[in-house]
C-alpha cells in the first residue's frame, strides 16, 4: 500500500513539475518598463510567476513544462523590448 501511494505521489509531482526560464531583456529604463514586461510575460499561457529585475535587465519566469521560452521572448518583443533566453 505504501509503495502504491509513493508511486502515485511521484507521478503527480513529475506531471506537475514547473520550469524556471531565465531571460535577458534589453531596453528597460524604469519601473514602468518592468511592469510592462511583467504584464506581457504573465499573459503567456502556462506562466505561473514572473520576477523582472531592472538593474540586471533580466527576468525569471516560473511556468509549466509546456511553455516555450520563445513564446515568452515573443511576448516581450511585442511589448517593445529586446529579449533572449539566458544560457
PDB file of N, CA, C and O in Angstrom, chain B, residues numbered from 101:
ATOM      1  N   UNK B 101       0.822  -1.201   0.000  1.00  0.00           N
ATOM      2  CA  UNK B 101       0.000   0.000   0.000  1.00  0.00           C
ATOM      3  C   UNK B 101       0.863   1.261   0.000  1.00  0.00           C
ATOM      4  O   UNK B 101       0.603   2.201  -0.751  1.00  0.00           O
ATOM      5  N   UNK B 102       1.910   1.272   0.865  1.00  0.00           N
ATOM      6  CA  UNK B 102       2.783   2.443   0.931  1.00  0.00           C
ATOM      7  C   UNK B 102       3.492   2.664  -0.394  1.00  0.00           C
ATOM      8  O   UNK B 102       3.659   3.802  -0.831  1.00  0.00           O
ATOM      9  N   UNK B 103       3.912   1.569  -1.042  1.00  0.00           N
ATOM     10  CA  UNK B 103       4.608   1.693  -2.327  1.00  0.00           C
ATOM     11  C   UNK B 103       3.693   2.291  -3.385  1.00  0.00           C
ATOM     12  O   UNK B 103       4.139   3.092  -4.206  1.00  0.00           O
ATOM     13  N   UNK B 104       2.438   1.917  -3.377  1.00  0.00           N
ATOM     14  CA  UNK B 104       1.476   2.444  -4.344  1.00  0.00           C
ATOM     15  C   UNK B 104       1.273   3.941  -4.125  1.00  0.00           C
ATOM     16  O   UNK B 104       1.250   4.711  -5.085  1.00  0.00           O
ATOM     17  N   UNK B 105       1.128   4.347  -2.891  1.00  0.00           N
ATOM     18  CA  UNK B 105       0.932   5.762  -2.576  1.00  0.00           C
ATOM     19  C   UNK B 105       2.161   6.567  -2.980  1.00  0.00           C
ATOM     20  O   UNK B 105       2.031   7.650  -3.550  1.00  0.00           O
ATOM     21  N   UNK B 106       3.351   6.048  -2.691  1.00  0.00           N
ATOM     22  CA  UNK B 106       4.574   6.751  -3.066  1.00  0.00           C
ATOM     23  C   UNK B 106       4.714   6.848  -4.586  1.00  0.00           C
ATOM     24  O   UNK B 106       5.150   7.876  -5.103  1.00  0.00           O
ATOM     25  N   UNK B 107       4.350   5.798  -5.295  1.00  0.00           N
ATOM     26  CA  UNK B 107       4.430   5.806  -6.753  1.00  0.00           C
ATOM     27  C   UNK B 107       3.471   6.840  -7.337  1.00  0.00           C
ATOM     28  O   UNK B 107       3.826   7.563  -8.268  1.00  0.00           O
ATOM     29  N   UNK B 108       2.269   6.909  -6.798  1.00  0.00           N
ATOM     30  CA  UNK B 108       1.294   7.898  -7.268  1.00  0.00           C
ATOM     31  C   UNK B 108       1.784   9.311  -6.975  1.00  0.00           C
ATOM     32  O   UNK B 108       1.674  10.193  -7.827  1.00  0.00           O
ATOM     33  N   UNK B 109       2.319   9.533  -5.793  1.00  0.00           N
ATOM     34  CA  UNK B 109       2.832  10.855  -5.425  1.00  0.00           C
ATOM     35  C   UNK B 109       3.987  11.256  -6.338  1.00  0.00           C
ATOM     36  O   UNK B 109       4.090  12.419  -6.729  1.00  0.00           O
ATOM     37  N   UNK B 110       4.842  10.322  -6.674  1.00  0.00           N
ATOM     38  CA  UNK B 110       5.964  10.620  -7.569  1.00  0.00           C
ATOM     39  C   UNK B 110       5.470  10.990  -8.956  1.00  0.00           C
ATOM     40  O   UNK B 110       5.998  11.918  -9.569  1.00  0.00           O
ATOM     41  N   UNK B 111       4.475  10.287  -9.461  1.00  0.00           N
ATOM     42  CA  UNK B 111       3.918  10.593 -10.784  1.00  0.00           C
ATOM     43  C   UNK B 111       3.266  11.964 -10.802  1.00  0.00           C
ATOM     44  O   UNK B 111       3.430  12.716 -11.762  1.00  0.00           O
ATOM     45  N   UNK B 112       2.539  12.291  -9.768  1.00  0.00           N
ATOM     46  CA  UNK B 112       1.865  13.585  -9.704  1.00  0.00           C
ATOM     47  C   UNK B 112       2.895  14.699  -9.663  1.00  0.00           C
ATOM     48  O   UNK B 112       2.719  15.714 -10.337  1.00  0.00           O
ATOM     49  N   UNK B 113       3.971  14.543  -8.890  1.00  0.00           N
ATOM     50  CA  UNK B 113       4.968  15.608  -8.804  1.00  0.00           C
ATOM     51  C   UNK B 113       5.710  15.777 -10.120  1.00  0.00           C
ATOM     52  O   UNK B 113       6.074  16.901 -10.468  1.00  0.00           O
ATOM     53  N   UNK B 114       5.946  14.711 -10.857  1.00  0.00           N
ATOM     54  CA  UNK B 114       6.608  14.810 -12.151  1.00  0.00           C
ATOM     55  C   UNK B 114       5.691  15.484 -13.154  1.00  0.00           C
ATOM     56  O   UNK B 114       6.140  16.335 -13.922  1.00  0.00           O
ATOM     57  N   UNK B 115       4.415  15.124 -13.164  1.00  0.00           N
ATOM     58  CA  UNK B 115       3.474  15.688 -14.121  1.00  0.00           C
ATOM     59  C   UNK B 115       3.234  17.172 -13.867  1.00  0.00           C
ATOM     60  O   UNK B 115       2.957  17.923 -14.802  1.00  0.00           O
ATOM     61  N   UNK B 116       3.336  17.598 -12.617  1.00  0.00           N
ATOM     62  CA  UNK B 116       3.051  18.991 -12.310  1.00  0.00           C
ATOM     63  C   UNK B 116       4.331  19.815 -12.162  1.00  0.00           C
ATOM     64  O   UNK B 116       4.287  20.945 -11.677  1.00  0.00           O
ATOM     65  N   UNK B 117       5.454  19.262 -12.572  1.00  0.00           N
ATOM     66  CA  UNK B 117       6.720  19.965 -12.434  1.00  0.00           C
ATOM     67  C   UNK B 117       6.726  21.241 -13.272  1.00  0.00           C
ATOM     68  O   UNK B 117       6.210  21.276 -14.389  1.00  0.00           O
ATOM     69  N   UNK B 118       7.314  22.267 -12.712  1.00  0.00           N
ATOM     70  CA  UNK B 118       7.435  23.541 -13.406  1.00  0.00           C
ATOM     71  C   UNK B 118       8.875  23.727 -13.855  1.00  0.00           C
ATOM     72  O   UNK B 118       9.781  23.027 -13.403  1.00  0.00           O
ATOM     73  N   UNK B 119       9.063  24.669 -14.739  1.00  0.00           N
ATOM     74  CA  UNK B 119      10.407  25.019 -15.174  1.00  0.00           C
ATOM     75  C   UNK B 119      10.666  26.478 -14.833  1.00  0.00           C
ATOM     76  O   UNK B 119       9.739  27.281 -14.734  1.00  0.00           O
ATOM     77  N   UNK B 120      11.939  26.809 -14.656  1.00  0.00           N
ATOM     78  CA  UNK B 120      12.347  28.185 -14.418  1.00  0.00           C
ATOM     79  C   UNK B 120      13.101  28.641 -15.660  1.00  0.00           C
ATOM     80  O   UNK B 120      14.143  28.081 -16.002  1.00  0.00           O
ATOM     81  N   UNK B 121      12.576  29.653 -16.329  1.00  0.00           N
ATOM     82  CA  UNK B 121      13.175  30.166 -17.554  1.00  0.00           C
ATOM     83  C   UNK B 121      13.754  31.541 -17.251  1.00  0.00           C
ATOM     84  O   UNK B 121      13.069  32.418 -16.726  1.00  0.00           O
ATOM     85  N   UNK B 122      15.026  31.711 -17.592  1.00  0.00           N
ATOM     86  CA  UNK B 122      15.695  32.991 -17.362  1.00  0.00           C
ATOM     87  C   UNK B 122      15.859  33.712 -18.691  1.00  0.00           C
ATOM     88  O   UNK B 122      16.281  33.125 -19.688  1.00  0.00           O
ATOM     89  N   UNK B 123      15.518  34.986 -18.685  1.00  0.00           N
ATOM     90  CA  UNK B 123      15.559  35.797 -19.900  1.00  0.00           C
ATOM     91  C   UNK B 123      16.455  37.016 -19.705  1.00  0.00           C
ATOM     92  O   UNK B 123      16.535  37.573 -18.611  1.00  0.00           O
ATOM     93  N   UNK B 124      17.124  37.418 -20.775  1.00  0.00           N
ATOM     94  CA  UNK B 124      17.844  38.689 -20.816  1.00  0.00           C
ATOM     95  C   UNK B 124      16.959  39.669 -21.580  1.00  0.00           C
ATOM     96  O   UNK B 124      16.497  39.370 -22.681  1.00  0.00           O
ATOM     97  N   UNK B 125      16.726  40.834 -20.992  1.00  0.00           N
ATOM     98  CA  UNK B 125      15.826  41.813 -21.606  1.00  0.00           C
ATOM     99  C   UNK B 125      16.558  43.152 -21.729  1.00  0.00           C
ATOM    100  O   UNK B 125      17.096  43.679 -20.755  1.00  0.00           O
ATOM    101  N   UNK B 126      16.561  43.683 -22.951  1.00  0.00           N
ATOM    102  CA  UNK B 126      17.207  44.961 -23.196  1.00  0.00           C
ATOM    103  C   UNK B 126      16.132  46.021 -23.464  1.00  0.00           C
ATOM    104  O   UNK B 126      15.090  45.746 -24.059  1.00  0.00           O
ATOM    105  N   UNK B 127      16.424  47.241 -23.002  1.00  0.00           N
ATOM    106  CA  UNK B 127      15.527  48.350 -23.284  1.00  0.00           C
ATOM    107  C   UNK B 127      14.695  48.821 -22.105  1.00  0.00           C
ATOM    108  O   UNK B 127      13.961  49.801 -22.224  1.00  0.00           O
ATOM    109  N   UNK B 128      14.794  48.147 -20.973  1.00  0.00           N
ATOM    110  CA  UNK B 128      14.045  48.596 -19.793  1.00  0.00           C
ATOM    111  C   UNK B 128      14.806  49.747 -19.142  1.00  0.00           C
ATOM    112  O   UNK B 128      16.003  49.639 -18.873  1.00  0.00           O
ATOM    113  N   UNK B 129      14.102  50.847 -18.893  1.00  0.00           N
ATOM    114  CA  UNK B 129      14.747  52.027 -18.324  1.00  0.00           C
ATOM    115  C   UNK B 129      14.172  52.464 -16.967  1.00  0.00           C
ATOM    116  O   UNK B 129      14.803  53.237 -16.246  1.00  0.00           O
ATOM    117  N   UNK B 130      12.978  51.972 -16.624  1.00  0.00           N
ATOM    118  CA  UNK B 130      12.312  52.485 -15.426  1.00  0.00           C
ATOM    119  C   UNK B 130      11.352  51.430 -14.871  1.00  0.00           C
ATOM    120  O   UNK B 130      11.129  50.396 -15.500  1.00  0.00           O
ATOM    121  N   UNK B 131      10.792  51.692 -13.706  1.00  0.00           N
ATOM    122  CA  UNK B 131       9.833  50.747 -13.123  1.00  0.00           C
ATOM    123  C   UNK B 131       8.607  50.494 -14.008  1.00  0.00           C
ATOM    124  O   UNK B 131       8.030  49.408 -13.959  1.00  0.00           O
ATOM    125  N   UNK B 132       8.209  51.468 -14.805  1.00  0.00           N
ATOM    126  CA  UNK B 132       7.074  51.251 -15.708  1.00  0.00           C
ATOM    127  C   UNK B 132       7.427  50.199 -16.761  1.00  0.00           C
ATOM    128  O   UNK B 132       6.576  49.405 -17.161  1.00  0.00           O
ATOM    129  N   UNK B 133       8.686  50.198 -17.206  1.00  0.00           N
ATOM    130  CA  UNK B 133       9.143  49.173 -18.160  1.00  0.00           C
ATOM    131  C   UNK B 133       9.061  47.786 -17.519  1.00  0.00           C
ATOM    132  O   UNK B 133       8.623  46.824 -18.149  1.00  0.00           O
ATOM    133  N   UNK B 134       9.482  47.701 -16.277  1.00  0.00           N
ATOM    134  CA  UNK B 134       9.417  46.429 -15.549  1.00  0.00           C
ATOM    135  C   UNK B 134       7.972  45.944 -15.497  1.00  0.00           C
ATOM    136  O   UNK B 134       7.699  44.767 -15.729  1.00  0.00           O
ATOM    137  N   UNK B 135       7.063  46.841 -15.196  1.00  0.00           N
ATOM    138  CA  UNK B 135       5.649  46.494 -15.136  1.00  0.00           C
ATOM    139  C   UNK B 135       5.132  46.022 -16.494  1.00  0.00           C
ATOM    140  O   UNK B 135       4.377  45.053 -16.564  1.00  0.00           O
ATOM    141  N   UNK B 136       5.531  46.695 -17.567  1.00  0.00           N
ATOM    142  CA  UNK B 136       5.107  46.300 -18.913  1.00  0.00           C
ATOM    143  C   UNK B 136       5.608  44.907 -19.266  1.00  0.00           C
ATOM    144  O   UNK B 136       4.860  44.089 -19.802  1.00  0.00           O
ATOM    145  N   UNK B 137       6.876  44.639 -18.962  1.00  0.00           N
ATOM    146  CA  UNK B 137       7.458  43.324 -19.264  1.00  0.00           C
ATOM    147  C   UNK B 137       6.765  42.249 -18.441  1.00  0.00           C
ATOM    148  O   UNK B 137       6.419  41.187 -18.957  1.00  0.00           O
ATOM    149  N   UNK B 138       6.567  42.529 -17.169  1.00  0.00           N
ATOM    150  CA  UNK B 138       5.914  41.553 -16.290  1.00  0.00           C
ATOM    151  C   UNK B 138       4.496  41.238 -16.762  1.00  0.00           C
ATOM    152  O   UNK B 138       4.088  40.077 -16.779  1.00  0.00           O
ATOM    153  N   UNK B 139       3.758  42.254 -17.139  1.00  0.00           N
ATOM    154  CA  UNK B 139       2.398  42.057 -17.642  1.00  0.00           C
ATOM    155  C   UNK B 139       2.409  41.217 -18.918  1.00  0.00           C
ATOM    156  O   UNK B 139       1.579  40.324 -19.089  1.00  0.00           O
ATOM    157  N   UNK B 140       3.345  41.508 -19.801  1.00  0.00           N
ATOM    158  CA  UNK B 140       3.458  40.747 -21.054  1.00  0.00           C
ATOM    159  C   UNK B 140       3.766  39.283 -20.787  1.00  0.00           C
ATOM    160  O   UNK B 140       3.157  38.395 -21.384  1.00  0.00           O
ATOM    161  N   UNK B 141       4.712  39.032 -19.890  1.00  0.00           N
ATOM    162  CA  UNK B 141       5.087  37.652 -19.579  1.00  0.00           C
ATOM    163  C   UNK B 141       3.940  36.905 -18.898  1.00  0.00           C
ATOM    164  O   UNK B 141       3.693  35.737 -19.197  1.00  0.00           O
ATOM    165  N   UNK B 142       3.251  37.569 -17.995  1.00  0.00           N
ATOM    166  CA  UNK B 142       2.144  36.926 -17.284  1.00  0.00           C
ATOM    167  C   UNK B 142       0.976  36.594 -18.210  1.00  0.00           C
ATOM    168  O   UNK B 142       0.125  35.773 -17.868  1.00  0.00           O
ATOM    169  N   UNK B 143       0.935  37.228 -19.375  1.00  0.00           N
ATOM    170  CA  UNK B 143      -0.118  36.955 -20.345  1.00  0.00           C
ATOM    171  C   UNK B 143       0.118  35.704 -21.178  1.00  0.00           C
ATOM    172  O   UNK B 143      -0.770  35.280 -21.917  1.00  0.00           O
ATOM    173  N   UNK B 144       1.294  35.109 -21.071  1.00  0.00           N
ATOM    174  CA  UNK B 144       1.601  33.893 -21.826  1.00  0.00           C
ATOM    175  C   UNK B 144       1.007  32.694 -21.093  1.00  0.00           C
ATOM    176  O   UNK B 144       1.164  32.550 -19.880  1.00  0.00           O
ATOM    177  N   UNK B 145       0.330  31.847 -21.840  1.00  0.00           N
ATOM    178  CA  UNK B 145      -0.309  30.679 -21.241  1.00  0.00           C
ATOM    179  C   UNK B 145       0.723  29.780 -20.572  1.00  0.00           C
ATOM    180  O   UNK B 145       1.764  29.478 -21.156  1.00  0.00           O
ATOM    181  N   UNK B 146       0.432  29.361 -19.356  1.00  0.00           N
ATOM    182  CA  UNK B 146       1.311  28.464 -18.614  1.00  0.00           C
ATOM    183  C   UNK B 146       2.220  29.164 -17.626  1.00  0.00           C
ATOM    184  O   UNK B 146       2.853  28.508 -16.799  1.00  0.00           O
ATOM    185  N   UNK B 147       2.299  30.501 -17.697  1.00  0.00           N
ATOM    186  CA  UNK B 147       3.142  31.251 -16.766  1.00  0.00           C
ATOM    187  C   UNK B 147       2.461  31.300 -15.405  1.00  0.00           C
ATOM    188  O   UNK B 147       1.277  31.616 -15.293  1.00  0.00           O
ATOM    189  N   UNK B 148       3.238  30.981 -14.377  1.00  0.00           N
ATOM    190  CA  UNK B 148       2.691  30.953 -13.025  1.00  0.00           C
ATOM    191  C   UNK B 148       3.213  32.096 -12.163  1.00  0.00           C
ATOM    192  O   UNK B 148       2.500  32.611 -11.301  1.00  0.00           O
ATOM    193  N   UNK B 149       4.469  32.491 -12.403  1.00  0.00           N
ATOM    194  CA  UNK B 149       5.072  33.549 -11.590  1.00  0.00           C
ATOM    195  C   UNK B 149       6.183  34.210 -12.394  1.00  0.00           C
ATOM    196  O   UNK B 149       6.932  33.539 -13.104  1.00  0.00           O
ATOM    197  N   UNK B 150       6.283  35.522 -12.276  1.00  0.00           N
ATOM    198  CA  UNK B 150       7.289  36.276 -13.024  1.00  0.00           C
ATOM    199  C   UNK B 150       7.980  37.262 -12.093  1.00  0.00           C
ATOM    200  O   UNK B 150       7.330  37.956 -11.311  1.00  0.00           O
ATOM    201  N   UNK B 151       9.300  37.317 -12.186  1.00  0.00           N
ATOM    202  CA  UNK B 151      10.082  38.316 -11.477  1.00  0.00           C
ATOM    203  C   UNK B 151      10.968  39.009 -12.504  1.00  0.00           C
ATOM    204  O   UNK B 151      11.704  38.353 -13.241  1.00  0.00           O
ATOM    205  N   UNK B 152      10.897  40.335 -12.549  1.00  0.00           N
ATOM    206  CA  UNK B 152      11.679  41.111 -13.515  1.00  0.00           C
ATOM    207  C   UNK B 152      12.624  42.022 -12.733  1.00  0.00           C
ATOM    208  O   UNK B 152      12.219  42.694 -11.785  1.00  0.00           O
ATOM    209  N   UNK B 153      13.887  42.032 -13.148  1.00  0.00           N
ATOM    210  CA  UNK B 153      14.920  42.799 -12.466  1.00  0.00           C
ATOM    211  C   UNK B 153      15.426  43.919 -13.374  1.00  0.00           C
ATOM    212  O   UNK B 153      16.068  43.656 -14.391  1.00  0.00           O
ATOM    213  N   UNK B 154      15.137  45.164 -13.008  1.00  0.00           N
ATOM    214  CA  UNK B 154      15.521  46.315 -13.815  1.00  0.00           C
ATOM    215  C   UNK B 154      17.040  46.465 -13.888  1.00  0.00           C
ATOM    216  O   UNK B 154      17.598  46.635 -14.972  1.00  0.00           O
ATOM    217  N   UNK B 155      17.701  46.403 -12.746  1.00  0.00           N
ATOM    218  CA  UNK B 155      19.139  46.670 -12.678  1.00  0.00           C
ATOM    219  C   UNK B 155      19.949  45.711 -13.543  1.00  0.00           C
ATOM    220  O   UNK B 155      20.886  46.133 -14.220  1.00  0.00           O
ATOM    221  N   UNK B 156      19.602  44.433 -13.527  1.00  0.00           N
ATOM    222  CA  UNK B 156      20.363  43.447 -14.303  1.00  0.00           C
ATOM    223  C   UNK B 156      19.784  43.217 -15.693  1.00  0.00           C
ATOM    224  O   UNK B 156      20.418  42.574 -16.530  1.00  0.00           O
ATOM    225  N   UNK B 157      18.586  43.736 -15.947  1.00  0.00           N
ATOM    226  CA  UNK B 157      17.956  43.535 -17.248  1.00  0.00           C
ATOM    227  C   UNK B 157      17.616  42.082 -17.501  1.00  0.00           C
ATOM    228  O   UNK B 157      17.810  41.566 -18.602  1.00  0.00           O
ATOM    229  N   UNK B 158      17.102  41.424 -16.464  1.00  0.00           N
ATOM    230  CA  UNK B 158      16.755  40.013 -16.582  1.00  0.00           C
ATOM    231  C   UNK B 158      15.358  39.751 -16.040  1.00  0.00           C
ATOM    232  O   UNK B 158      14.758  40.589 -15.366  1.00  0.00           O
ATOM    233  N   UNK B 159      14.864  38.566 -16.357  1.00  0.00           N
ATOM    234  CA  UNK B 159      13.582  38.115 -15.810  1.00  0.00           C
ATOM    235  C   UNK B 159      13.688  36.630 -15.532  1.00  0.00           C
ATOM    236  O   UNK B 159      14.398  35.906 -16.230  1.00  0.00           O
ATOM    237  N   UNK B 160      12.986  36.182 -14.520  1.00  0.00           N
ATOM    238  CA  UNK B 160      12.860  34.760 -14.199  1.00  0.00           C
ATOM    239  C   UNK B 160      11.381  34.426 -14.239  1.00  0.00           C
ATOM    240  O   UNK B 160      10.558  35.079 -13.599  1.00  0.00           O
ATOM    241  N   UNK B 161      11.064  33.392 -15.006  1.00  0.00           N
ATOM    242  CA  UNK B 161       9.667  33.013 -15.201  1.00  0.00           C
ATOM    243  C   UNK B 161       9.480  31.569 -14.773  1.00  0.00           C
ATOM    244  O   UNK B 161      10.152  30.667 -15.274  1.00  0.00           O
ATOM    245  N   UNK B 162       8.563  31.361 -13.843  1.00  0.00           N
ATOM    246  CA  UNK B 162       8.173  30.016 -13.445  1.00  0.00           C
ATOM    247  C   UNK B 162       6.950  29.655 -14.274  1.00  0.00           C
ATOM    248  O   UNK B 162       5.927  30.338 -14.228  1.00  0.00           O
ATOM    249  N   UNK B 163       7.071  28.574 -15.030  1.00  0.00           N
ATOM    250  CA  UNK B 163       5.981  28.198 -15.941  1.00  0.00           C
ATOM    251  C   UNK B 163       5.883  26.688 -16.014  1.00  0.00           C
ATOM    252  O   UNK B 163       6.799  25.968 -15.617  1.00  0.00           O
ATOM    253  N   UNK B 164       4.749  26.220 -16.530  1.00  0.00           N
ATOM    254  CA  UNK B 164       4.622  24.773 -16.691  1.00  0.00           C
ATOM    255  C   UNK B 164       5.549  24.309 -17.817  1.00  0.00           C
ATOM    256  O   UNK B 164       6.046  25.114 -18.605  1.00  0.00           O
ATOM    257  N   UNK B 165       5.767  23.015 -17.874  1.00  0.00           N
ATOM    258  CA  UNK B 165       6.735  22.456 -18.824  1.00  0.00           C
ATOM    259  C   UNK B 165       6.335  22.631 -20.279  1.00  0.00           C
ATOM    260  O   UNK B 165       7.185  22.502 -21.161  1.00  0.00           O
ATOM    261  N   UNK B 166       5.087  22.918 -20.558  1.00  0.00           N
ATOM    262  CA  UNK B 166       4.643  23.095 -21.938  1.00  0.00           C
ATOM    263  C   UNK B 166       4.948  24.493 -22.473  1.00  0.00           C
ATOM    264  O   UNK B 166       4.854  24.725 -23.678  1.00  0.00           O
ATOM    265  N   UNK B 167       5.308  25.413 -21.603  1.00  0.00           N
ATOM    266  CA  UNK B 167       5.586  26.789 -22.020  1.00  0.00           C
ATOM    267  C   UNK B 167       6.944  26.855 -22.707  1.00  0.00           C
ATOM    268  O   UNK B 167       7.951  26.390 -22.172  1.00  0.00           O
ATOM    269  N   UNK B 168       6.954  27.434 -23.888  1.00  0.00           N
ATOM    270  CA  UNK B 168       8.179  27.549 -24.676  1.00  0.00           C
ATOM    271  C   UNK B 168       8.872  28.882 -24.377  1.00  0.00           C
ATOM    272  O   UNK B 168       8.215  29.923 -24.355  1.00  0.00           O
ATOM    273  N   UNK B 169      10.178  28.867 -24.150  1.00  0.00           N
ATOM    274  CA  UNK B 169      10.911  30.118 -23.930  1.00  0.00           C
ATOM    275  C   UNK B 169      10.735  31.111 -25.080  1.00  0.00           C
ATOM    276  O   UNK B 169      10.690  32.319 -24.849  1.00  0.00           O
ATOM    277  N   UNK B 170      10.638  30.618 -26.303  1.00  0.00           N
ATOM    278  CA  UNK B 170      10.456  31.508 -27.450  1.00  0.00           C
ATOM    279  C   UNK B 170       9.144  32.280 -27.348  1.00  0.00           C
ATOM    280  O   UNK B 170       9.078  33.437 -27.762  1.00  0.00           O
ATOM    281  N   UNK B 171       8.111  31.665 -26.809  1.00  0.00           N
ATOM    282  CA  UNK B 171       6.819  32.348 -26.641  1.00  0.00           C
ATOM    283  C   UNK B 171       6.953  33.493 -25.637  1.00  0.00           C
ATOM    284  O   UNK B 171       6.319  34.537 -25.791  1.00  0.00           O
ATOM    285  N   UNK B 172       7.773  33.294 -24.617  1.00  0.00           N
ATOM    286  CA  UNK B 172       7.998  34.357 -23.636  1.00  0.00           C
ATOM    287  C   UNK B 172       8.723  35.531 -24.283  1.00  0.00           C
ATOM    288  O   UNK B 172       8.342  36.685 -24.089  1.00  0.00           O
ATOM    289  N   UNK B 173       9.775  35.231 -25.056  1.00  0.00           N
ATOM    290  CA  UNK B 173      10.510  36.305 -25.742  1.00  0.00           C
ATOM    291  C   UNK B 173       9.617  37.019 -26.748  1.00  0.00           C
ATOM    292  O   UNK B 173       9.709  38.238 -26.895  1.00  0.00           O
ATOM    293  N   UNK B 174       8.768  36.294 -27.433  1.00  0.00           N
ATOM    294  CA  UNK B 174       7.839  36.923 -28.377  1.00  0.00           C
ATOM    295  C   UNK B 174       6.940  37.930 -27.659  1.00  0.00           C
ATOM    296  O   UNK B 174       6.683  39.017 -28.176  1.00  0.00           O
ATOM    297  N   UNK B 175       6.470  37.570 -26.484  1.00  0.00           N
ATOM    298  CA  UNK B 175       5.605  38.474 -25.713  1.00  0.00           C
ATOM    299  C   UNK B 175       6.367  39.731 -25.306  1.00  0.00           C
ATOM    300  O   UNK B 175       5.824  40.834 -25.366  1.00  0.00           O
ATOM    301  N   UNK B 176       7.615  39.569 -24.895  1.00  0.00           N
ATOM    302  CA  UNK B 176       8.438  40.721 -24.503  1.00  0.00           C
ATOM    303  C   UNK B 176       8.698  41.621 -25.712  1.00  0.00           C
ATOM    304  O   UNK B 176       8.647  42.846 -25.607  1.00  0.00           O
ATOM    305  N   UNK B 177       8.974  41.004 -26.849  1.00  0.00           N
ATOM    306  CA  UNK B 177       9.227  41.784 -28.071  1.00  0.00           C
ATOM    307  C   UNK B 177       7.976  42.538 -28.506  1.00  0.00           C
ATOM    308  O   UNK B 177       8.068  43.667 -28.987  1.00  0.00           O
ATOM    309  N   UNK B 178       6.810  41.923 -28.342  1.00  0.00           N
ATOM    310  CA  UNK B 178       5.542  42.603 -28.669  1.00  0.00           C
ATOM    311  C   UNK B 178       5.350  43.841 -27.788  1.00  0.00           C
ATOM    312  O   UNK B 178       4.706  44.810 -28.189  1.00  0.00           O
ATOM    313  N   UNK B 179       5.917  43.790 -26.587  1.00  0.00           N
ATOM    314  CA  UNK B 179       5.797  44.933 -25.663  1.00  0.00           C
ATOM    315  C   UNK B 179       6.817  46.020 -25.997  1.00  0.00           C
ATOM    316  O   UNK B 179       6.775  47.098 -25.406  1.00  0.00           O
ATOM    317  N   UNK B 180       7.742  45.758 -26.941  1.00  0.00           N
ATOM    318  CA  UNK B 180       8.676  46.784 -27.372  1.00  0.00           C
ATOM    319  C   UNK B 180      10.082  46.664 -26.840  1.00  0.00           C
ATOM    320  O   UNK B 180      10.851  47.622 -26.922  1.00  0.00           O
ATOM    321  N   UNK B 181      10.448  45.504 -26.291  1.00  0.00           N
ATOM    322  CA  UNK B 181      11.780  45.305 -25.722  1.00  0.00           C
ATOM    323  C   UNK B 181      12.485  44.173 -26.458  1.00  0.00           C
ATOM    324  O   UNK B 181      11.845  43.359 -27.122  1.00  0.00           O
ATOM    325  N   UNK B 182      13.796  44.131 -26.335  1.00  0.00           N
ATOM    326  CA  UNK B 182      14.567  43.023 -26.915  1.00  0.00           C
ATOM    327  C   UNK B 182      14.659  41.922 -25.865  1.00  0.00           C
ATOM    328  O   UNK B 182      14.692  42.196 -24.665  1.00  0.00           O
ATOM    329  N   UNK B 183      14.702  40.683 -26.325  1.00  0.00           N
ATOM    330  CA  UNK B 183      14.699  39.553 -25.400  1.00  0.00           C
ATOM    331  C   UNK B 183      15.496  38.399 -25.969  1.00  0.00           C
ATOM    332  O   UNK B 183      15.468  38.144 -27.173  1.00  0.00           O
ATOM    333  N   UNK B 184      16.211  37.697 -25.092  1.00  0.00           N
ATOM    334  CA  UNK B 184      16.870  36.446 -25.454  1.00  0.00           C
ATOM    335  C   UNK B 184      16.833  35.533 -24.244  1.00  0.00           C
ATOM    336  O   UNK B 184      16.760  35.992 -23.104  1.00  0.00           O
ATOM    337  N   UNK B 185      16.884  34.244 -24.502  1.00  0.00           N
ATOM    338  CA  UNK B 185      16.890  33.262 -23.413  1.00  0.00           C
ATOM    339  C   UNK B 185      18.298  33.206 -22.850  1.00  0.00           C
ATOM    340  O   UNK B 185      19.262  33.040 -23.597  1.00  0.00           O
ATOM    341  N   UNK B 186      18.422  33.343 -21.540  1.00  0.00           N
ATOM    342  CA  UNK B 186      19.730  33.276 -20.880  1.00  0.00           C
ATOM    343  C   UNK B 186      20.235  31.839 -20.911  1.00  0.00           C
ATOM    344  O   UNK B 186      19.459  30.890 -20.803  1.00  0.00           O
ATOM    345  N   UNK B 187      21.510  31.702 -21.057  1.00  0.00           N
ATOM    346  CA  UNK B 187      22.119  30.353 -21.103  1.00  0.00           C
ATOM    347  C   UNK B 187      22.758  29.992 -19.817  1.00  0.00           C
ATOM    348  O   UNK B 187      23.312  28.901 -19.687  1.00  0.00           O
TER     349      UNK B 187
END
